[in-house]
Amino acid sequence: MMINTNNLVSLTEANRNFSKVARLVDERGSVVILKNNSPRYLVIDFSKAEKLQDAADEDVMAVSKRLIAKNREAYEELAK
């Protein structure tokens, strides 16, 4: 995952000034909160999270269809 260094905020700063974190998310789309100088938390806009979830659901359905097609004979035998 590529992290824009302009989107980094320390945990201390996030605790002191969460409105700054929210403003950065509104402006830049996401913020990474650092704990002990390591990326620990990702804050994103809720609508973006919903879009990501929809994409993940679509991926699962595509994989399921591919596995069913690949193993159709086994599934048909199990269905007997």
Secondary structure, 3 states (H helix, E strand, C coil): CCCCHHHEEEHHHHHHCHHHHHHHHHHHCEEEEEECCEEEEEEECHHHHHHHHHHHHHHHHHHHHHHHHHCHHHHHHHHC
